[in-house]
Amino acid sequence: MAENKPVLIELDEEAPQVADAPQVPDVIHTPQGEVMQSVVKLASRRPSRLARWFWGLLLSLLVTAVSLTAYNAVLGLIATTPMLGYAVTGLIALFVVVCVLIAGKELLAFASLGRVDRLHTRAEAALSDNDLAAAKKVADDLSRLYARREETAWGRARMKERMADSFDASAVFAVVDQDLMTPLDKAAQQEVEAAARQVATVTALVPLALADVLTALVANLRMIRRIAEIYAGRSGTLGNWRLTRAVMTHLVATGAVAVGDDLIGSVAGGSILSKVSRRFGEGIVNGALTARVGVAAMEVCRPLPFEQGKGPRTGQIVKSALAGLFNK
């Protein structure tokens, strides 16, 4: 019986080493804030001229049809049952009065927003020209604008005392910023933080389709409306929608809704997004984008431009809004 002996096999090439194998890259999903991207695009979209004509004519036809139907119905009731006809006539008249009051409220809201916009333009002109007289006139108009706001009472009195020591336009507006605008800025920032917190929470915790988009849209509309009310005193439905579209269009044009390294770094130092789930990461980024919308709304609605480098920062607002919600 042959004896079994070990056989030596010589290889021409060296065996591959495990240490030389390439590393498997980590697949990390970088949140892009799809929800807020959709909301901004939806709110900034301007209907075409043909679409505006279509909806305008459709609304006119509906109003005409309803008016003629109501008129004929009232005449028929008056002919057959006078008391009931007169009662229905009174209800229609009351409805028309309410519609007129609503229209008047919308006009007042447009006028208030226009006044704030004109003050903003005048303040920018006074700063660029270093016009002391124009700056003090803007300060006086701002004091009258907020004369009925209790939270500005101390600031208005303090501003009046310090105004005599201001000898250029920038000094005048610095006093106005410190004494008059500070409580309004804090209130507006609180609205931004609340909206960012709500959008981030719903995006992270609610898996229902379109629920996060609807929540983000409603939260941003409410936030912009409240910011306009804080700075301008009132904001009607039509005025709020027009203001929202202006803010969103500005964000799209400037690329401020893009998710870049600066946004990720401002949210959580750039590392937390690799440690949380996809939904939590999306929630944080959507909250940050909501904060950007809020900052833009503050800049648009504020009657006085922010001092250079002293405006609200998205990162600070997000950290304050999301503190305790998402832990590393």
Disulfide bonds with the S-S distance in Angstrom:
none
